[in-house]
Structure formats: C-alpha cells, structure tokens
C-alpha cells in the first residue's frame, strides 16, 4: 500500500516562512537523509484559501513512499531534517500520514 506524509506549515498571523531557504536548503536535506526511501515529493506554496482569503498554510510538502516500511525507514533518518525546521519558519508543522488512494 502506497503511503504519504504531508507536512503542512500553518500561516497563522505573525508567523514567518523563508521560501528560498525551504526550497534550496531544507528540501535538499530531505533528499539527502530521506531520499533513498522516497518515491516522489511535491511542494505546494500557499497562495489563497479561497477568494479574498489568505492561505491557511505557507507550504505543504507531500512525500510519497512505496509502503509503510519505506516511510518508517525515512522517518528513522529524518532527525537532521526535523532539527532544520526553525531555520525557515517559526510555525509548528502539522502532519498527516495517509494511504494514497488516487
């Protein structure tokens, strides 16, 4: 069963997010430490939450794994990735682990 890990970075009032750092440095760390286990990665930059509504998230990273075992292996190697989060945002990420169904 294909599984995904989504990391959503809330865009609450007063939070900051460095997109350049996130895309160039943080995602490179994801690739370096977790990459051997990853099937695909997609990063979405929040633009809006609807008409005339600010986005609820700065960004959402969707990382897809072939199965639970490969995701577990990636998470076991993710400590440097997690420690890097304060370098690009002061918001606390929200996590969703799910089964890819479509």
Backbone atoms as SQL, in Angstrom:
CREATE TABLE atoms (id INTEGER PRIMARY KEY, chain TEXT, resi INTEGER, resn TEXT, atom TEXT, x REAL, y REAL, z REAL);
INSERT INTO atoms VALUES
  (1, 'A', 1, 'UNK', 'N', 0.848, -1.173, 0.000),
  (2, 'A', 1, 'UNK', 'CA', 0.000, 0.000, 0.000),
  (3, 'A', 1, 'UNK', 'C', 0.900, 1.245, 0.000),
  (4, 'A', 2, 'UNK', 'N', 0.697, 2.108, -0.963),
  (5, 'A', 2, 'UNK', 'CA', 1.434, 3.369, -1.050),
  (6, 'A', 2, 'UNK', 'C', 0.935, 4.312, 0.041),
  (7, 'A', 3, 'UNK', 'N', 1.888, 4.962, 0.745),
  (8, 'A', 3, 'UNK', 'CA', 1.529, 5.891, 1.814),
  (9, 'A', 3, 'UNK', 'C', 2.176, 7.247, 1.553),
  (10, 'A', 4, 'UNK', 'N', 1.572, 8.274, 2.141),
  (11, 'A', 4, 'UNK', 'CA', 2.132, 9.618, 2.007),
  (12, 'A', 4, 'UNK', 'C', 2.280, 10.266, 3.373),
  (13, 'A', 5, 'UNK', 'N', 3.240, 11.158, 3.424),
  (14, 'A', 5, 'UNK', 'CA', 3.475, 12.003, 4.589),
  (15, 'A', 5, 'UNK', 'C', 3.304, 13.430, 4.095),
  (16, 'A', 6, 'UNK', 'N', 2.352, 14.143, 4.688),
  (17, 'A', 6, 'UNK', 'CA', 2.169, 15.539, 4.338),
  (18, 'A', 6, 'UNK', 'C', 2.569, 16.385, 5.529),
  (19, 'A', 7, 'UNK', 'N', 3.406, 17.379, 5.257),
  (20, 'A', 7, 'UNK', 'CA', 3.859, 18.308, 6.283),
  (21, 'A', 7, 'UNK', 'C', 3.334, 19.682, 5.893),
  (22, 'A', 8, 'UNK', 'N', 2.381, 20.180, 6.673),
  (23, 'A', 8, 'UNK', 'CA', 1.750, 21.465, 6.397),
  (24, 'A', 8, 'UNK', 'C', 2.260, 22.501, 7.391),
  (25, 'A', 9, 'UNK', 'N', 2.688, 23.637, 6.870),
  (26, 'A', 9, 'UNK', 'CA', 3.226, 24.719, 7.700),
  (27, 'A', 9, 'UNK', 'C', 2.182, 25.835, 7.795),
  (28, 'A', 10, 'UNK', 'N', 1.451, 25.906, 8.929),
  (29, 'A', 10, 'UNK', 'CA', 0.371, 26.881, 9.086),
  (30, 'A', 10, 'UNK', 'C', 0.847, 28.322, 8.931),
  (31, 'A', 11, 'UNK', 'N', 0.004, 29.124, 8.296),
  (32, 'A', 11, 'UNK', 'CA', 0.300, 30.541, 8.081),
  (33, 'A', 11, 'UNK', 'C', -0.519, 31.391, 9.052),
  (34, 'A', 12, 'UNK', 'N', -0.370, 31.126, 10.332),
  (35, 'A', 12, 'UNK', 'CA', -1.090, 31.902, 11.349),
  (36, 'A', 12, 'UNK', 'C', -0.526, 33.327, 11.388),
  (37, 'A', 13, 'UNK', 'N', -1.344, 34.256, 11.858),
  (38, 'A', 13, 'UNK', 'CA', -0.900, 35.650, 11.969),
  (39, 'A', 13, 'UNK', 'C', 0.423, 35.736, 12.722),
  (40, 'A', 14, 'UNK', 'N', 1.353, 36.480, 12.148),
  (41, 'A', 14, 'UNK', 'CA', 2.630, 36.713, 12.799),
  (42, 'A', 14, 'UNK', 'C', 3.691, 35.667, 12.536),
  (43, 'A', 15, 'UNK', 'N', 3.352, 34.564, 11.849),
  (44, 'A', 15, 'UNK', 'CA', 4.366, 33.552, 11.567),
  (45, 'A', 15, 'UNK', 'C', 5.183, 33.957, 10.347),
  (46, 'A', 16, 'UNK', 'N', 6.410, 33.442, 10.298),
  (47, 'A', 16, 'UNK', 'CA', 7.297, 33.729, 9.176),
  (48, 'A', 16, 'UNK', 'C', 7.669, 32.427, 8.471),
  (49, 'A', 17, 'UNK', 'N', 8.068, 32.564, 7.197),
  (50, 'A', 17, 'UNK', 'CA', 8.446, 31.404, 6.402),
  (51, 'A', 17, 'UNK', 'C', 9.403, 31.870, 5.319),
  (52, 'A', 18, 'UNK', 'N', 10.597, 31.295, 5.280),
  (53, 'A', 18, 'UNK', 'CA', 11.610, 31.638, 4.285),
  (54, 'A', 18, 'UNK', 'C', 11.548, 30.614, 3.151),
  (55, 'A', 19, 'UNK', 'N', 10.825, 30.963, 2.077),
  (56, 'A', 19, 'UNK', 'CA', 10.629, 30.035, 0.959),
  (57, 'A', 19, 'UNK', 'C', 11.942, 29.683, 0.273),
  (58, 'A', 20, 'UNK', 'N', 12.831, 30.657, 0.099),
  (59, 'A', 20, 'UNK', 'CA', 14.101, 30.376, -0.576),
  (60, 'A', 20, 'UNK', 'C', 14.897, 29.335, 0.197),
  (61, 'A', 21, 'UNK', 'N', 15.011, 29.515, 1.509),
  (62, 'A', 21, 'UNK', 'CA', 15.730, 28.544, 2.334),
  (63, 'A', 21, 'UNK', 'C', 15.048, 27.182, 2.286),
  (64, 'A', 22, 'UNK', 'N', 13.732, 27.196, 2.411),
  (65, 'A', 22, 'UNK', 'CA', 12.957, 25.955, 2.421),
  (66, 'A', 22, 'UNK', 'C', 13.202, 25.146, 1.150),
  (67, 'A', 23, 'UNK', 'N', 13.097, 25.819, 0.011),
  (68, 'A', 23, 'UNK', 'CA', 13.226, 25.111, -1.262),
  (69, 'A', 23, 'UNK', 'C', 14.672, 24.715, -1.574),
  (70, 'A', 24, 'UNK', 'N', 15.630, 25.582, -1.260),
  (71, 'A', 24, 'UNK', 'CA', 17.014, 25.291, -1.642),
  (72, 'A', 24, 'UNK', 'C', 17.761, 24.455, -0.615),
  (73, 'A', 25, 'UNK', 'N', 17.550, 24.720, 0.655),
  (74, 'A', 25, 'UNK', 'CA', 18.328, 24.041, 1.696),
  (75, 'A', 25, 'UNK', 'C', 17.551, 22.933, 2.388),
  (76, 'A', 26, 'UNK', 'N', 16.350, 23.249, 2.882),
  (77, 'A', 26, 'UNK', 'CA', 15.606, 22.252, 3.651),
  (78, 'A', 26, 'UNK', 'C', 15.215, 21.048, 2.792),
  (79, 'A', 27, 'UNK', 'N', 14.696, 21.301, 1.609),
  (80, 'A', 27, 'UNK', 'CA', 14.289, 20.178, 0.758),
  (81, 'A', 27, 'UNK', 'C', 15.506, 19.379, 0.277),
  (82, 'A', 28, 'UNK', 'N', 16.666, 20.017, 0.202),
  (83, 'A', 28, 'UNK', 'CA', 17.903, 19.281, -0.106),
  (84, 'A', 28, 'UNK', 'C', 18.255, 18.334, 1.034),
  (85, 'A', 29, 'UNK', 'N', 17.994, 18.762, 2.275),
  (86, 'A', 29, 'UNK', 'CA', 18.212, 17.881, 3.429),
  (87, 'A', 29, 'UNK', 'C', 17.239, 16.707, 3.404),
  (88, 'A', 30, 'UNK', 'N', 15.992, 16.974, 3.032),
  (89, 'A', 30, 'UNK', 'CA', 15.020, 15.891, 2.895),
  (90, 'A', 30, 'UNK', 'C', 15.552, 14.866, 1.900),
  (91, 'A', 31, 'UNK', 'N', 16.042, 15.350, 0.771),
  (92, 'A', 31, 'UNK', 'CA', 16.572, 14.447, -0.254),
  (93, 'A', 31, 'UNK', 'C', 17.807, 13.694, 0.249),
  (94, 'A', 32, 'UNK', 'N', 18.692, 14.393, 0.929),
  (95, 'A', 32, 'UNK', 'CA', 19.928, 13.767, 1.415),
  (96, 'A', 32, 'UNK', 'C', 19.662, 12.660, 2.438),
  (97, 'A', 33, 'UNK', 'N', 18.825, 12.937, 3.404),
  (98, 'A', 33, 'UNK', 'CA', 18.635, 11.991, 4.511),
  (99, 'A', 33, 'UNK', 'C', 17.482, 11.003, 4.300),
  (100, 'A', 34, 'UNK', 'N', 16.436, 11.443, 3.623),
  (101, 'A', 34, 'UNK', 'CA', 15.258, 10.595, 3.460),
  (102, 'A', 34, 'UNK', 'C', 15.085, 10.090, 2.029),
  (103, 'A', 35, 'UNK', 'N', 15.777, 10.739, 1.102),
  (104, 'A', 35, 'UNK', 'CA', 15.612, 10.498, -0.322),
  (105, 'A', 35, 'UNK', 'C', 15.688, 9.064, -0.796),
  (106, 'A', 36, 'UNK', 'N', 16.612, 8.255, -0.273),
  (107, 'A', 36, 'UNK', 'CA', 16.686, 6.876, -0.760),
  (108, 'A', 36, 'UNK', 'C', 15.383, 6.082, -0.565),
  (109, 'A', 37, 'UNK', 'N', 14.517, 6.555, 0.315),
  (110, 'A', 37, 'UNK', 'CA', 13.275, 5.848, 0.628),
  (111, 'A', 37, 'UNK', 'C', 12.049, 6.475, -0.047),
  (112, 'A', 38, 'UNK', 'N', 12.234, 7.645, -0.660),
  (113, 'A', 38, 'UNK', 'CA', 11.117, 8.420, -1.197),
  (114, 'A', 38, 'UNK', 'C', 10.805, 8.022, -2.632),
  (115, 'A', 39, 'UNK', 'N', 9.512, 7.869, -2.904),
  (116, 'A', 39, 'UNK', 'CA', 9.043, 7.588, -4.263),
  (117, 'A', 39, 'UNK', 'C', 8.874, 8.891, -5.050),
  (118, 'A', 40, 'UNK', 'N', 8.265, 9.905, -4.419),
  (119, 'A', 40, 'UNK', 'CA', 8.108, 11.214, -5.053),
  (120, 'A', 40, 'UNK', 'C', 7.860, 12.286, -3.992),
  (121, 'A', 41, 'UNK', 'N', 8.116, 13.535, -4.392),
  (122, 'A', 41, 'UNK', 'CA', 7.922, 14.676, -3.494),
  (123, 'A', 41, 'UNK', 'C', 7.256, 15.808, -4.270),
  (124, 'A', 42, 'UNK', 'N', 6.326, 16.480, -3.619),
  (125, 'A', 42, 'UNK', 'CA', 5.646, 17.632, -4.199),
  (126, 'A', 42, 'UNK', 'C', 5.566, 18.716, -3.140),
  (127, 'A', 43, 'UNK', 'N', 5.963, 19.941, -3.491),
  (128, 'A', 43, 'UNK', 'CA', 5.839, 21.070, -2.574),
  (129, 'A', 43, 'UNK', 'C', 4.846, 22.050, -3.161),
  (130, 'A', 44, 'UNK', 'N', 3.874, 22.447, -2.355),
  (131, 'A', 44, 'UNK', 'CA', 2.866, 23.417, -2.766),
  (132, 'A', 44, 'UNK', 'C', 3.006, 24.665, -1.907),
  (133, 'A', 45, 'UNK', 'N', 3.186, 25.819, -2.562),
  (134, 'A', 45, 'UNK', 'CA', 3.256, 27.100, -1.863),
  (135, 'A', 45, 'UNK', 'C', 1.845, 27.654, -1.751),
  (136, 'A', 46, 'UNK', 'N', 1.432, 28.017, -0.542),
  (137, 'A', 46, 'UNK', 'CA', 0.088, 28.550, -0.333),
  (138, 'A', 46, 'UNK', 'C', -0.081, 29.924, -0.953),
  (139, 'A', 47, 'UNK', 'N', -1.127, 30.086, -1.755),
  (140, 'A', 47, 'UNK', 'CA', -1.438, 31.374, -2.367),
  (141, 'A', 47, 'UNK', 'C', -2.727, 31.970, -1.826),
  (142, 'A', 48, 'UNK', 'N', -3.724, 31.121, -1.571),
  (143, 'A', 48, 'UNK', 'CA', -5.013, 31.603, -1.079),
  (144, 'A', 48, 'UNK', 'C', -5.786, 30.447, -0.452),
  (145, 'A', 49, 'UNK', 'N', -6.735, 30.801, 0.401),
  (146, 'A', 49, 'UNK', 'CA', -7.623, 29.814, 0.990),
  (147, 'A', 49, 'UNK', 'C', -9.011, 29.892, 0.373),
  (148, 'A', 50, 'UNK', 'N', -9.121, 30.621, -0.710),
  (149, 'A', 50, 'UNK', 'CA', -10.376, 30.870, -1.413),
  (150, 'A', 50, 'UNK', 'C', -10.367, 32.301, -1.880),
  (151, 'A', 51, 'UNK', 'N', -11.436, 32.739, -2.544),
  (152, 'A', 51, 'UNK', 'CA', -11.479, 34.132, -2.998),
  (153, 'A', 51, 'UNK', 'C', -11.335, 35.115, -1.836),
  (154, 'A', 52, 'UNK', 'N', -10.413, 36.026, -1.986),
  (155, 'A', 52, 'UNK', 'CA', -10.192, 37.079, -0.978),
  (156, 'A', 52, 'UNK', 'C', -9.893, 36.529, 0.416),
  (157, 'A', 53, 'UNK', 'N', -9.292, 35.341, 0.476),
  (158, 'A', 53, 'UNK', 'CA', -8.956, 34.701, 1.750),
  (159, 'A', 53, 'UNK', 'C', -7.477, 34.341, 1.742),
  (160, 'A', 54, 'UNK', 'N', -6.745, 34.745, 2.769),
  (161, 'A', 54, 'UNK', 'CA', -5.326, 34.385, 2.796),
  (162, 'A', 54, 'UNK', 'C', -5.141, 32.871, 2.926),
  (163, 'A', 55, 'UNK', 'N', -3.999, 32.367, 2.495),
  (164, 'A', 55, 'UNK', 'CA', -3.777, 30.919, 2.575),
  (165, 'A', 55, 'UNK', 'C', -3.679, 30.447, 4.026),
  (166, 'A', 56, 'UNK', 'N', -4.225, 29.277, 4.328),
  (167, 'A', 56, 'UNK', 'CA', -4.109, 28.755, 5.688),
  (168, 'A', 56, 'UNK', 'C', -2.721, 28.163, 5.962),
  (169, 'A', 57, 'UNK', 'N', -1.960, 27.896, 4.898),
  (170, 'A', 57, 'UNK', 'CA', -0.629, 27.303, 5.043),
  (171, 'A', 57, 'UNK', 'C', 0.381, 28.058, 4.192),
  (172, 'A', 58, 'UNK', 'N', 1.594, 28.224, 4.734),
  (173, 'A', 58, 'UNK', 'CA', 2.696, 28.777, 3.943),
  (174, 'A', 58, 'UNK', 'C', 3.044, 27.800, 2.832),
  (175, 'A', 59, 'UNK', 'N', 3.163, 26.531, 3.194),
  (176, 'A', 59, 'UNK', 'CA', 3.534, 25.483, 2.236),
  (177, 'A', 59, 'UNK', 'C', 3.095, 24.132, 2.779),
  (178, 'A', 60, 'UNK', 'N', 2.906, 23.195, 1.846),
  (179, 'A', 60, 'UNK', 'CA', 2.625, 21.807, 2.203),
  (180, 'A', 60, 'UNK', 'C', 3.543, 20.931, 1.365),
  (181, 'A', 61, 'UNK', 'N', 4.311, 20.089, 2.045),
  (182, 'A', 61, 'UNK', 'CA', 5.152, 19.107, 1.356),
  (183, 'A', 61, 'UNK', 'C', 4.439, 17.764, 1.407),
  (184, 'A', 62, 'UNK', 'N', 4.297, 17.139, 0.253),
  (185, 'A', 62, 'UNK', 'CA', 3.711, 15.804, 0.165),
  (186, 'A', 62, 'UNK', 'C', 4.811, 14.858, -0.280),
  (187, 'A', 63, 'UNK', 'N', 5.105, 13.889, 0.560),
  (188, 'A', 63, 'UNK', 'CA', 6.168, 12.922, 0.277),
  (189, 'A', 63, 'UNK', 'C', 5.520, 11.545, 0.199),
  (190, 'A', 64, 'UNK', 'N', 5.749, 10.858, -0.909),
  (191, 'A', 64, 'UNK', 'CA', 5.106, 9.578, -1.167),
  (192, 'A', 64, 'UNK', 'C', 6.126, 8.451, -1.049),
  (193, 'A', 65, 'UNK', 'N', 5.691, 7.377, -0.400),
  (194, 'A', 65, 'UNK', 'CA', 6.532, 6.201, -0.169),
  (195, 'A', 65, 'UNK', 'C', 5.840, 4.967, -0.730),
  (196, 'A', 66, 'UNK', 'N', 6.614, 3.998, -1.150),
  (197, 'A', 66, 'UNK', 'CA', 6.059, 2.764, -1.717),
  (198, 'A', 66, 'UNK', 'C', 5.187, 2.025, -0.709),
  (199, 'A', 67, 'UNK', 'N', 5.577, 2.097, 0.578),
  (200, 'A', 67, 'UNK', 'CA', 4.829, 1.377, 1.617),
  (201, 'A', 67, 'UNK', 'C', 5.213, 1.915, 2.992),
  (202, 'A', 68, 'UNK', 'N', 4.579, 1.398, 4.002),
  (203, 'A', 68, 'UNK', 'CA', 4.820, 1.836, 5.375),
  (204, 'A', 68, 'UNK', 'C', 6.261, 1.606, 5.800),
  (205, 'A', 69, 'UNK', 'N', 6.852, 0.485, 5.392),
  (206, 'A', 69, 'UNK', 'CA', 8.240, 0.173, 5.785),
  (207, 'A', 69, 'UNK', 'C', 9.227, 1.208, 5.260),
  (208, 'A', 70, 'UNK', 'N', 9.043, 1.662, 4.010),
  (209, 'A', 70, 'UNK', 'CA', 9.967, 2.671, 3.483),
  (210, 'A', 70, 'UNK', 'C', 9.740, 4.026, 4.150),
  (211, 'A', 71, 'UNK', 'N', 8.498, 4.342, 4.494),
  (212, 'A', 71, 'UNK', 'CA', 8.264, 5.579, 5.229),
  (213, 'A', 71, 'UNK', 'C', 8.895, 5.503, 6.611),
  (214, 'A', 72, 'UNK', 'N', 8.763, 4.372, 7.279),
  (215, 'A', 72, 'UNK', 'CA', 9.375, 4.201, 8.601),
  (216, 'A', 72, 'UNK', 'C', 10.892, 4.369, 8.518),
  (217, 'A', 73, 'UNK', 'N', 11.509, 3.822, 7.468),
  (218, 'A', 73, 'UNK', 'CA', 12.959, 3.956, 7.286),
  (219, 'A', 73, 'UNK', 'C', 13.333, 5.415, 7.057),
  (220, 'A', 74, 'UNK', 'N', 12.550, 6.128, 6.267),
  (221, 'A', 74, 'UNK', 'CA', 12.809, 7.545, 6.021),
  (222, 'A', 74, 'UNK', 'C', 12.679, 8.355, 7.306),
  (223, 'A', 75, 'UNK', 'N', 11.640, 8.070, 8.081),
  (224, 'A', 75, 'UNK', 'CA', 11.439, 8.798, 9.337),
  (225, 'A', 75, 'UNK', 'C', 12.561, 8.519, 10.330),
  (226, 'A', 76, 'UNK', 'N', 13.088, 7.312, 10.306),
  (227, 'A', 76, 'UNK', 'CA', 14.206, 6.975, 11.194),
  (228, 'A', 76, 'UNK', 'C', 15.456, 7.789, 10.859),
  (229, 'A', 77, 'UNK', 'N', 15.550, 8.256, 9.620),
  (230, 'A', 77, 'UNK', 'CA', 16.717, 9.024, 9.175),
  (231, 'A', 77, 'UNK', 'C', 16.451, 10.530, 9.169),
  (232, 'A', 78, 'UNK', 'N', 15.306, 10.963, 9.668),
  (233, 'A', 78, 'UNK', 'CA', 14.865, 12.344, 9.484),
  (234, 'A', 78, 'UNK', 'C', 15.304, 13.337, 10.555),
  (235, 'A', 79, 'UNK', 'N', 16.072, 12.937, 11.537),
  (236, 'A', 79, 'UNK', 'CA', 16.437, 13.849, 12.624),
  (237, 'A', 79, 'UNK', 'C', 17.076, 15.156, 12.130),
  (238, 'A', 80, 'UNK', 'N', 18.050, 15.125, 11.215),
  (239, 'A', 80, 'UNK', 'CA', 18.611, 16.393, 10.734),
  (240, 'A', 80, 'UNK', 'C', 17.579, 17.274, 10.014),
  (241, 'A', 81, 'UNK', 'N', 16.618, 16.655, 9.370),
  (242, 'A', 81, 'UNK', 'CA', 15.552, 17.392, 8.683),
  (243, 'A', 81, 'UNK', 'C', 14.679, 18.101, 9.720),
  (244, 'A', 82, 'UNK', 'N', 14.285, 17.395, 10.760),
  (245, 'A', 82, 'UNK', 'CA', 13.440, 17.975, 11.801),
  (246, 'A', 82, 'UNK', 'C', 14.153, 19.109, 12.537),
  (247, 'A', 83, 'UNK', 'N', 15.435, 18.932, 12.805),
  (248, 'A', 83, 'UNK', 'CA', 16.204, 19.966, 13.509),
  (249, 'A', 83, 'UNK', 'C', 16.366, 21.230, 12.671),
  (250, 'A', 84, 'UNK', 'N', 16.185, 21.134, 11.358),
  (251, 'A', 84, 'UNK', 'CA', 16.345, 22.277, 10.463),
  (252, 'A', 84, 'UNK', 'C', 15.115, 23.179, 10.407),
  (253, 'A', 85, 'UNK', 'N', 13.970, 22.717, 10.849),
  (254, 'A', 85, 'UNK', 'CA', 12.720, 23.472, 10.712),
  (255, 'A', 85, 'UNK', 'C', 12.813, 24.899, 11.265),
  (256, 'A', 86, 'UNK', 'N', 13.397, 25.139, 12.441),
  (257, 'A', 86, 'UNK', 'CA', 13.473, 26.523, 12.942),
  (258, 'A', 86, 'UNK', 'C', 14.304, 27.464, 12.061),
  (259, 'A', 87, 'UNK', 'N', 15.068, 26.912, 11.124),
  (260, 'A', 87, 'UNK', 'CA', 15.871, 27.758, 10.242),
  (261, 'A', 87, 'UNK', 'C', 15.055, 28.445, 9.145),
  (262, 'A', 88, 'UNK', 'N', 13.789, 28.006, 8.931),
  (263, 'A', 88, 'UNK', 'CA', 12.993, 28.646, 7.884),
  (264, 'A', 88, 'UNK', 'C', 11.598, 29.077, 8.332),
  (265, 'A', 89, 'UNK', 'N', 11.143, 28.642, 9.508),
  (266, 'A', 89, 'UNK', 'CA', 9.810, 29.063, 9.967),
  (267, 'A', 89, 'UNK', 'C', 9.722, 29.025, 11.488),
  (268, 'A', 90, 'UNK', 'N', 8.816, 29.840, 11.991),
  (269, 'A', 90, 'UNK', 'CA', 8.522, 29.798, 13.430),
  (270, 'A', 90, 'UNK', 'C', 7.134, 29.206, 13.684),
  (271, 'A', 91, 'UNK', 'N', 6.521, 28.641, 12.641),
  (272, 'A', 91, 'UNK', 'CA', 5.234, 27.972, 12.848),
  (273, 'A', 91, 'UNK', 'C', 5.476, 26.484, 13.102),
  (274, 'A', 92, 'UNK', 'N', 4.574, 25.869, 13.830),
  (275, 'A', 92, 'UNK', 'CA', 4.684, 24.445, 14.146),
  (276, 'A', 92, 'UNK', 'C', 3.992, 23.635, 13.059),
  (277, 'A', 93, 'UNK', 'N', 4.731, 22.738, 12.392),
  (278, 'A', 93, 'UNK', 'CA', 4.122, 21.969, 11.298),
  (279, 'A', 93, 'UNK', 'C', 3.018, 21.035, 11.781),
  (280, 'A', 94, 'UNK', 'N', 2.058, 20.810, 10.902),
  (281, 'A', 94, 'UNK', 'CA', 1.023, 19.807, 11.118),
  (282, 'A', 94, 'UNK', 'C', 1.333, 18.634, 10.195),
  (283, 'A', 95, 'UNK', 'N', 1.096, 17.432, 10.679),
  (284, 'A', 95, 'UNK', 'CA', 1.458, 16.216, 9.944),
  (285, 'A', 95, 'UNK', 'C', 0.203, 15.402, 9.624),
  (286, 'A', 96, 'UNK', 'N', 0.181, 14.852, 8.408),
  (287, 'A', 96, 'UNK', 'CA', -0.854, 13.896, 8.020),
  (288, 'A', 96, 'UNK', 'C', -0.179, 12.731, 7.339),
  (289, 'A', 97, 'UNK', 'N', -0.373, 11.537, 7.868),
  (290, 'A', 97, 'UNK', 'CA', 0.098, 10.313, 7.228),
  (291, 'A', 97, 'UNK', 'C', -1.142, 9.617, 6.689),
  (292, 'A', 98, 'UNK', 'N', -1.069, 9.225, 5.412),
  (293, 'A', 98, 'UNK', 'CA', -2.256, 8.643, 4.826),
  (294, 'A', 98, 'UNK', 'C', -1.974, 7.603, 3.768),
  (295, 'A', 99, 'UNK', 'N', -2.996, 6.890, 3.407),
  (296, 'A', 99, 'UNK', 'CA', -2.945, 5.932, 2.313),
  (297, 'A', 99, 'UNK', 'C', -3.246, 6.671, 1.017),
  (298, 'A', 100, 'UNK', 'N', -2.406, 6.471, 0.004),
  (299, 'A', 100, 'UNK', 'CA', -2.645, 7.083, -1.299),
  (300, 'A', 100, 'UNK', 'C', -3.710, 6.261, -2.006),
  (301, 'A', 101, 'UNK', 'N', -4.833, 6.890, -2.302),
  (302, 'A', 101, 'UNK', 'CA', -5.966, 6.166, -2.880),
  (303, 'A', 101, 'UNK', 'C', -6.322, 6.633, -4.293),
  (304, 'A', 102, 'UNK', 'N', -5.644, 7.603, -4.808),
  (305, 'A', 102, 'UNK', 'CA', -5.978, 8.089, -6.141),
  (306, 'A', 102, 'UNK', 'C', -4.810, 8.656, -6.873);
